[in-house]
Amino acid sequence: MKSRSGSLYSLPLTTWISLFFLVPMLIVFVYSFLARETGGGVRWEFDLSAYAEIFRQTASGSFIYLDIVGYTLIMAVSATLLTILIALPCAYYIARSKNNTLLLFLVIIPFWVNFMIRIYAWVAILGQSGILNESLLAMGVLKEPIQFLFNDYAVLVVLVYTNLPFAILPLFTTIEKFDFGLLEAARDLGASHNRSLWSVLLPNIRGGLVTAVLFTFIPIFGTFAVPDVMGNSNVFMLGQLITSKLKFTGDYPMACSLSVLILLLSAAGLVVYTVYNNRQEQQHQVVIAEDEL
Amino acid sequence: MTKPTLSRSIFWTTIAFLFLPLVVLMIFSFNDGRTMVWKGFSWRWYESLFTNQPRLWMAVSNTLIVAFTASTVATVIGTLGAIAINWYRFKAKTYVRAMSFLPLILPEIIIGVSLLIFFRMLGLELNLFTIILAHISFTIPFVLLMVMARLGEFDYSIIEAARDLGANENQTLTKVILPISVPGILAGFITAFTLSLEDFVVTFFVTGSGSDTLPIFIYNQIKRKLPPEINAFSVVLVGVTVLILFLARRSIKYFVQRS
């Protein structure tokens, strides 16, 4: 009786995720090992060329695809570092404030405006006839407008902008649980303010840090809209590469092999995260066990 | 205790950074010119927003249709699934658990790529229907997460109690399980709805011609030249969001006081 209703309740979910998640993923996986059909699509014969292509080197010695992967990695690392560096003190300030609900609210409000409109607003600010240029011209700092858009920095600014709340929120949750008495204890024992933050606070909020890093780092690997709008054709990241292969050139095997690559990279991130979390929990249990002794 | 002065200045600078785009949009929605040069105060873009932008409103209506349908279906599937995972035994449980949470951590583009290839393989025409299918798929995990979190606050003994008191399977579901899950179901629905409204990446892959949602419409316009009405539209959008949140708060308070 019990188990029958269980299967009944879970049936729609099982069917849906199998049909619209598992099956499409398997197709991507299979397609990545097939040959490319001229004019788009796949030919049903085993072919590793989509993977070989990723590692192909041109006559001049540069990698076509690996360079884009490397560039995406650099952008992801820089954006994540910047985001965490800004989010950490913000989360700390919110956690220590008495009005933390209000302050959290302030962080979230800008995200009520549609994602795409927010990106557009940055175009309006940084563009050639944007606010920044117009103000600098009016103040006489510039004689001619500069193009602030369509470069790495513009892409980085907006990546950090869109990811900040996703880093601030998990950091805030862990810092809020932190016992600030420990900081005072460290200071009483003679540690400087910075030293106490570095060796007492930071190790205790590692869980939140790892979550914040993953939440910013992994999505950047698939990001498409931000580099496409802010970087135009000057910035080319993995997400744009996959999109162009799939939507414009119809090179399915290539789009699929690159997707598998992203899948493996995020799976690696996830494994690190789970292993790390389990270790934390075990350490925590050891501490509790020792306390009980 | 030392005052956190450094973190305070970083925090307020960050808030300024986060609000900058909003303030810019708001100021220039009242600008009498087409560009980012101030030409004087005017309501003209608000007037023309409601009279001259049929395609924008078409996109808004598409977005709402997709968000409403997708989040409703996702909420039903996700709620039933959460109940099954939390309180019942069934064969594929481990598989369902692992599979359902995977989309939460994968980059969205993977979902978009795999669904586009799948739909093309099936020979489906890309339109609002395929967008709805895709949105249901990526919002289900969020509903599942919210409802499971809510159910986790209760003990299985309440179901046993209902059974002991003679409730049958249906009565247990409708009289016990569903009522206690309501806050989780609502949270799940709202999250699914918001994610659907916001989605660009997945929609970009599975959209066909003539079925633009708002993010796609704006993306296509940025690539050319955005009409100045967009500034006014963003302000209206924030206003409507604030209003809805305010009303939601009031009605929750009203219900809490009544019960």
Interface residues (C-beta under 8 A of the other chain):
Chain A: M1 K2 S3 S5 G6 S7 L8 Y9 S10 P12 L13 T14 W16 I17 S18 F20 F21 L22 V23 P24 M25 I27 V28 Y31 I86 P89 C90 Y92 Y93 I94 R96 L103 L106 V107 I109 P110 W112 V113 N114 F115 M116 I117 R118 I119 Y120 A121 W122 V123 A124 I125 G127 S129 G130 I131 E134 Y161 L164 E184 H193 L214 I218 P219 F221 G222 T223 F224 A225 V229 G239 I242 T243 L246 K247 Y252 A255 C256 S259 I262 L263 S266 L270
Chain B: M1 T2 P4 L6 S7 R8 I10 F11 T14 I15 F17 L18 F19 L20 P21 L22 V24 L25 F28 T35 M36 V37 V76 I77 G78 L80 G81 I83 A84 I85 W87 Y88 R89 F90 K91 A92 K93 Y95 V96 M99 S100 L102 P103 I105 L106 P107 E108 I109 I110 I111 V113 S114 L115 L116 I117 F118 M121 L133 A134 I136 S137 I140 L144 E169 L173 L197 E198 F200 V201 F204 F205 L214 P215 I218 Y219 I222 K223 L226 I230 N231 F233 S234 L237 V238 T241 V242
